[in-house]
Structures are given as structure tokens and as C-alpha cells.
Amino acid sequence: MKYRVLIEQDEDGIFVAEVPSLPGCVSQGKTREEAVMNVREAMVAYTESLKKHNEPVPPSISEEIIEL
């Protein structure tokens, strides 16, 4: 499944990754790569918890990226 992840660097230089489709699914890392790895783990745990509690899992996104 694919979900949009927003990554921003905070004032302390830490990268914060948030998944808007999964409310409260946020992680961080010292590097962008670490933040992505950490949020991927958080996403897996989040969706597994939804399934365990018979909650609906938000649908995967489908989008195109077009460069000019």
C-alpha cells in the first residue's frame, strides 16, 4: 500500500515524518532516510493495529508525479 508521507526538518534539525491518512502516525529521525525508515515501521504497526481491532484501513493513494 502507498501513503503520502510529509517530511519536514524542525528547528533542531530533526526530520519529522507524518502520514496524513493515518492520524497520529508520526515518527522522526536524525536524517531524512532515518525518518522514512522509522515512519515506515510506524505505518506497519498502525495498520496492523487497525486490522487487529477490526477498524477500516485507509485506502492506498494513487497519484502521478509530473515534472516540468
C-alpha positions in Angstrom: 0.0 0.0 0.0 1.1 3.5 -0.7 0.5 6.5 1.6 1.7 10.1 1.3 4.3 11.0 3.9 5.2 14.6 4.7 8.7 15.2 5.9 9.9 18.5 7.5 13.0 19.4 9.3 12.3 21.1 12.7 14.2 23.9 14.3 16.6 21.4 16.0 17.5 19.8 12.7 15.4 16.6 13.3 13.4 15.3 10.4 9.7 14.7 11.3 7.7 12.4 9.1 3.9 12.4 9.3 1.3 10.3 7.4 -1.9 12.4 6.9 -4.1 9.4 6.0 -3.2 7.7 9.3 -4.0 10.3 12.0 -1.3 10.3 14.8 1.2 8.3 12.7 4.3 10.4 13.2 8.0 9.5 13.5 11.3 11.2 13.3 15.0 10.7 12.6 18.3 12.5 12.6 18.4 12.1 8.8 15.7 12.1 6.2 16.4 8.4 5.5 16.2 7.5 9.2 12.8 9.4 9.4 11.5 7.5 6.4 12.6 4.1 7.9 11.1 4.9 11.2 7.8 6.1 9.8 7.6 3.0 7.7 7.8 0.9 10.8 5.2 3.1 12.5 2.9 2.7 9.5 3.1 -1.1 9.6 2.3 -1.1 13.4 -0.5 1.4 12.8 -2.2 -0.6 10.1 -1.7 -3.9 11.9 -3.4 -2.4 15.0 -6.3 -1.3 12.8 -6.7 -4.8 11.4 -6.5 -6.4 14.8 -9.3 -4.1 16.1 -11.4 -4.7 13.0 -11.1 -1.0 12.1 -11.0 0.1 8.4 -7.6 0.6 6.9 -7.5 3.8 4.8 -7.1 3.1 1.1 -3.8 3.4 -0.7 -3.2 6.6 -2.7 -2.9 6.6 -6.4 -1.2 9.7 -7.9 1.1 10.7 -10.7 4.1 13.0 -10.3 4.7 15.1 -13.4 7.9 17.0 -13.7 8.2 20.1 -16.0 
